[in-house]
């Protein structure tokens, strides 16, 4: 059965024990990476996932804290002898920049690299990103400083559903994307343009009538503590609130 593993949970500035936000959905047949921060090859290894089992990479938006690991990750898999195709998905804004970034590394000269295909997603609500035997993913645009896509991830076998807000102001698109999901993973970076506070994440969770709220993309500094962040979200969401930590898992078996 599939599960989601957080590979990083910090906002733009990583801190002790917390890498920038990205995650992997591990299925029985294949795994799907969502964003590509820090050093994915190490994080996947620690999560017990072989790089060759990774079939797809969905990039939510082109900010450094979400894509900085991409060139190294693609190169690492080439050096390690990956053979299987890797499919990469993102908005036109994201994919065009990912291709430009790789071009700066002259990757067209990397001999015998495994096949990589880019898939451009329209910035429209509930766009089907991908579907395999186990997992179906839809995307909807959020409201960030640049084009960004939130995700709805569904298990085909048992209808378990999780949504990830990505970086966004509180937005009705995310409420509709996350409607009725078992788990909403919402960013809680704070009161900054293009982001949400924990209380706003709680409001979105309440409006979308989700089962459980995970707060992600947060930083702990100053007088902020793990307890104070979750307490803020609990004021606006009456069900369970969990602060996501690196390598915490969400089991899709419920
Ligand atoms: Zn961002």
Boltz pocket constraint, residues with backbone or C-beta under 6 A from the ligand:
constraints:
  - pocket:
      binder: B
      contacts: [[A, 61], [A, 63], [A, 144], [A, 167]]
      max_distance: 6.0
